[in-house]
Amino acid sequence: MMGKFSIILQKEWLELFRSRGMLFFVFYLFIINIYIAGKGINIDARGVNVGILDEKGNSFYVNKIISSLHEPEFENIIIYTSRNKIYDDIKKKKIMVGLIFPRTFDIDIANKKETKIQLLLDTTVATLSYYTYTHLVNIVNNFQTQQTVNIPIKMETHKLFNQNARSQTFMTLKELMSAITLLSIILSAAVFVKEKEQDTWDLMLLVPVNSYMMIFAKLLSQVVVIMIGFLLSLGIVLFGVFDLPMEGSFSALILLTFLYTIAACGIGLFIASTAKNITQVGLMAILVIIPLNFLSGGITPIDAKSEIVQWFSYLSPLRYYIEGVLNLVFRGTPTIYLWEQFLGIFVIAIVLFIYGVKKIGKLF
Amino acid sequence: MTKKITQLVKKEFKEYVRERILFLSYILPLSIIFIIGYGLNMDTEHIRTMIIDNDKTPVSMKFSQKFYNTKYFDSKTIDISTNKALNKIKTNQAELLIIIPSNFEKNLLKGTPVHLGVYIDGVYPMLSKTISGYVSAALYSFVASETSMKAKIVYEPRNLFNQSMKTRWAVIPGSIALIMILVPAMFSALMVVKEKERGTIFNFYASSMSKGEFLLGKLIPSFIIHYITVMALLLITILLFELPFRGSFILYALSSALFLLISIGIGLLVSIVTKSQIAAIILTAMVTIIPGVLYSGIMTPIDTMEGMANFTAHIYPMMYYVSIMYDIFLIGDGFSSLVIREYLYILVVFVLVIYFLNYLLLRKKL
């Protein structure tokens, strides 16, 4: 019996290894893309270019404010001489914010009179512009309280968990989770539908193997491939290049990933049992992957989303996985507190499997 | 020649209907736009906040009030040890902990500096910075009200393009571009490879049809089907999501047509170079989903990207179309803007290059 099982496994692996293109895709998703994204993409608020228009020119207080706009939040400070030029450059996305200081800025401050700063903000990039706005207002507030009184309260801010290079490691982890999701769903769906497309389905039916065993063996073959990709990516890229912290239990991370891969393969199984042909598999995969990615808390935490979305997200295994991974990797949450995440993924996996196996099993 | 193409177009349409793909091809874009339009909210609100007030004086209570009755903080004043509170952040039950020291009131009245402990969950990079910004804003507002110090510098914020900073306004134009790269490409990616797997490609090899005619026959039906989607998305965006339409319709129609040609072209290219449908699906997912979400400028602005990521963004057609979309809905410069004209030319170049490659790589023999 185990012999038959392992023969199916070997057959699927052989097919995968014969297809050099497929191997490259897996390699690209797990290694190259994660490396590029981690090195290059800032999801952090940094590198914003600011345009300054000082109507008086070389104003003392304006220079003081400029000196407090520093890296990493702000990158280039560009001095303008005309209002229209600022406007134009915001449109061209050369700068994101423009600050316009009136001619009387210095005199007004010296005389303690009210004065106005105009703040032009490109708000097509929602989160970043919002943050930049708050940050700028705080800088000016800080400046003006310093001018009048010594601000008596000092904020001692502690950012917990992984302060340094956080943006990079977060990005790589997020991309790794995306890669697992994408590949699990597509590979596991394809492994069934391709038999239909290649007309080997009938051949498969003739194989003297229990249909459940066939389904499990086929899925397991893909789970193993993805787990190997995950481990390589984790070792080479995330720990190797990006120095990912590992605050919690490593074995819990592996176990959680294993469970999640099975659940995501369950989604693939679901698609395979519903789709009639490969085109439908592709389209249904997009239909599932896009909402999973947008609504599971990979960009902003789930708790910050609207209640309906939160409610829906309970159906998404990716939600539990992201929560669990962030807890384990960054927060160092003791594994015992993660029972919700483990349970969530487990239940979803079971439901998907029962449905998929029943439906595909019927076709045998 | 036109007769041959018409026949092929008819055949493709029939297949679409028969394989129930036509239905999916409209359901898919609609679901994505609804999910993003209704579900995606990137505003930072309802930060779960714990306040430990070690002073318990009128002044300290007045200070904690700054964190109540706002949509930004969901605050709870609790009476537990710092360690226990930190543990709550560790187990993801709260994002923010504020510790008001004892002698808060006394020291403030004396003018001795007070140290306020602020602990923020730093896992989500952007979020932690926003939270720290909110806390210091609350702090300034408290100081201003206590010291009867009137704010002398006033801002006149002018939010360009998206005045009330609605996430939906910021995200929908980009999502149209995302849909238009994902769906048509996935469709056309299977058009040629499907025939290869089924063996019906030999009909083409044996026929008198030229490579150009074959490509046109595949292109025309896809173009018609998905161009309807483009227009439907426009209607949904304006009527249902109430985005402004500040640019020109002609620009929308033209740039979308170009981008659709590119998207279908990418799909056909994938279809021509791959041997199996599964490989075609994965390759399409790889060249559309990842750059579409990551390197398009929707989530993060292109000019904050570095190195290879910045390069990837530029060699991919997505960012040009996304910029045009933002102009059409939110900015409204249209053809008068040099950048927009430049981006249109770039899209034309993409179309030419992609179809040249398609023509080059398509083989009319084994």
Interface residues (C-beta under 8 A of the other chain):
Chain A: S19 G21 M22 F25 Y28 L29 N33 I36 A37 K39 G40 I41 N42 I43 D44 A45 R46 G47 V48 N49 Y87 I90 K91 K92 K93 K94 M96 D108 I109 K112 K113 E114 T115 K116 I117 Q118 L119 L120 L121 D122 T123 T124 V125 A126 T127 L128 S129 Y130 Y131 Y133 T134 H135 V137 N138 V140 N141 N142 F143 Q144 T145 T148 V149 N150 I151 P152 I153 K154 M155 E156 T157 H158 K159 L160 F161 N162 Q163 R166 S167 F170 E175 S178 L182 L183 I186 L187 A190 K194 E197 Q198 K276 N277 I278 T279 Q280 V281 G282 L283 M284 A285 I286 L287 I289 I290 P291 N293 F294 L295 I299 T300 P301 D303 A304 K305 S306 I308 V309 F312 E323 L326 N327 F330 R331 G332 T333 P334 Y337
Chain B: E19 R20 I21 L24 S25 I27 L28 S31 I32 I35 I36 Y38 G39 L40 N41 M42 D43 T44 E45 H46 I47 R48 L86 I89 K90 T91 N92 E95 N107 L108 G111 T112 P113 V114 H115 L116 G117 V118 Y119 I120 D121 G122 V123 Y124 P125 M126 L127 S128 K129 T130 S132 G133 Y134 V135 S136 A137 L139 Y140 F142 V143 A144 T147 M149 A151 K152 I153 V154 Y155 E156 P157 R158 N159 L160 F161 N162 Q163 M165 K166 T167 W169 A170 V171 P173 L178 L182 V183 M186 F187 A189 L190 K194 E197 T274 K275 S276 Q277 I278 A279 A280 I281 I282 L283 T284 A285 M286 I289 I290 V293 L294 Y295 M299 T300 P301 I302 D303 T304 M305 E306 G307 M308 A309 N310 T312 S323 Y326 L330 I331 D333 S337 V339
